[in-house]
Amino acid sequence: MMRALSPLLLLPLLLAGCAKSDDNVAVANNGANVAAVETIEDMDTVPANAQAADARLPTDDWVGRWTGPEGLFLDIQPSPDGKPGHYALTNKDNLDRQGDYSGIAEGTTIRFVRDGKDLAIRPGSGDETGFKYLAGKQDCLIVIAGQEGYCR
């Protein structure tokens, strides 16, 4: 009978040995995590102005007020949420309407939706706006070629 009980008595000791190997694995994993943190900290040593320059988008240069004829305008501001490439747009596109829109940078355009239409703001010339008032100007943004544009 003593021989039949011996393996049962050894079972807790065997399980305790397994638990120790799991602890060793956990300790080894913790060591690996420390190395990953050190790598991230090394990346943080890049000067903040270099990081900001890399994150800058071409559309960031468009922030400000752009004017069209007869009091029409397009005002582009960084989004209040601070996300890169997101903009708050205020647009008076005709004499009867002024609206606020959310814009998102996509390459060298800012996309937004107005009246259910997906529109894109892109750089262009005063001649492309379709307005005699803006003809000859070079620093302009076009929403609809020949119909809607704004210049500085």
C-alpha positions in Angstrom: 0.0 0.0 0.0 2.9 2.3 0.7 4.1 1.9 -2.8 0.7 3.0 -4.3 0.7 6.2 -2.2 4.3 7.2 -3.0 3.5 8.5 -6.5 0.5 10.4 -5.1 2.7 12.0 -2.5 5.2 13.0 -5.2 2.6 14.7 -7.4 2.6 18.0 -5.5 6.4 18.2 -5.6 6.3 17.6 -9.4 3.7 20.4 -9.8 5.7 22.8 -7.7 8.7 22.1 -10.0 6.5 23.0 -13.0 5.5 26.3 -11.4 9.1 27.3 -11.0 9.8 26.8 -14.7 6.8 29.0 -15.5 8.2 31.7 -13.2 11.6 31.4 -15.0 9.8 32.0 -18.3 8.0 35.0 -16.9 11.3 36.4 -15.6 12.8 35.8 -19.0 9.9 37.6 -20.7 10.3 40.5 -18.3 13.9 40.8 -19.3 12.9 41.0 -23.0 10.4 43.7 -22.2 13.0 45.9 -20.6 15.1 45.7 -23.7 12.2 46.9 -25.8 11.6 49.9 -23.5 15.3 50.8 -23.8 14.9 50.9 -27.6 11.9 53.2 -27.4 13.8 55.5 -25.0 16.7 55.7 -27.5 14.2 56.9 -30.2 13.0 59.6 -27.8 16.5 61.2 -27.9 15.8 62.6 -31.4 15.3 66.4 -31.0 11.7 67.5 -30.9 12.1 70.0 -33.7 13.4 67.2 -36.0 10.3 65.0 -35.2 8.0 68.0 -35.8 9.6 68.7 -39.2 9.2 65.1 -40.3 5.5 65.1 -39.2 4.7 68.3 -41.1 2.3 67.9 -44.1 2.3 70.0 -47.2 -1.3 71.0 -46.3 -0.1 72.5 -43.0 1.2 75.5 -44.9 -2.4 76.3 -45.9 -3.5 77.2 -42.4 -5.1 80.6 -42.4 -7.7 82.7 -44.3 -8.0 82.5 -48.1 -10.1 85.1 -49.9 -12.4 84.9 -52.9 -14.5 87.5 -54.7 -17.4 89.4 -53.1 -16.5 88.4 -49.5 -16.2 84.7 -50.1 -13.5 82.9 -48.1 -12.0 79.7 -46.9 -10.5 79.5 -43.4 -8.3 76.5 -42.6 -7.3 75.8 -39.0 -5.7 72.8 -37.2 -8.4 70.5 -35.9 -9.3 71.1 -32.2 -8.4 67.4 -31.4 -4.8 68.1 -32.5 -4.5 65.1 -34.8 -2.0 65.7 -37.6 -3.6 66.1 -41.0 -7.0 67.0 -39.5 -8.4 70.5 -40.1 -11.3 72.7 -39.1 -12.7 74.5 -42.2 -14.9 77.5 -42.3 -16.1 78.3 -45.8 -18.3 80.9 -47.3 -18.7 79.5 -50.7 -21.6 81.7 -51.9 -23.3 84.8 -50.8 -26.1 83.0 -48.9 -24.1 80.3 -47.0 -21.3 79.9 -44.6 -20.5 76.5 -43.0 -18.0 74.6 -40.9 -16.6 71.4 -42.1 -14.0 68.8 -41.0 -11.1 68.2 -43.4 -8.5 65.5 -43.7 -5.2 65.7 -45.5 -4.8 63.2 -48.4 -1.5 63.7 -50.1 -1.5 67.3 -51.4 -5.2 67.8 -50.9 -7.6 68.4 -48.0 -10.8 66.3 -48.4 -14.1 67.3 -46.9 -17.8 66.8 -47.5 -20.2 69.6 -48.3 -23.9 69.1 -49.2 -23.2 65.3 -49.4 -20.4 65.8 -52.0 -16.9 64.7 -51.4 -14.7 67.6 -52.3 -10.9 68.2 -52.4 -9.0 71.4 -51.8 -5.9 71.5 -53.9 -3.3 74.2 -54.7 -3.6 76.1 -58.0 -3.5 79.5 -59.7 -5.9 82.4 -59.7 -6.7 81.6 -63.3 -8.0 78.1 -62.3 -10.5 79.6 -59.9 -12.6 80.9 -62.7 -12.9 84.4 -61.1 -11.6 87.5 -62.9 -10.9 89.0 -59.5 -8.3 86.3 -58.7 -6.8 86.0 -62.2 -3.0 86.3 -62.3 -2.5 85.3 -58.6 -0.3 82.3 -57.9 -0.9 81.3 -54.2 -4.4 79.9 -54.5 -6.5 76.9 -53.4 -9.0 75.4 -55.7 -12.2 73.6 -54.6 -14.0 73.3 -58.0 -11.9 74.3 -61.0 -13.5 77.2 -62.9 -16.1 77.7 -60.1 -14.6 78.0 -56.7 -11.2 79.1 -55.4 -9.5 81.3 -52.9 -6.1 83.1 -53.0 -3.8 84.9 -50.6 
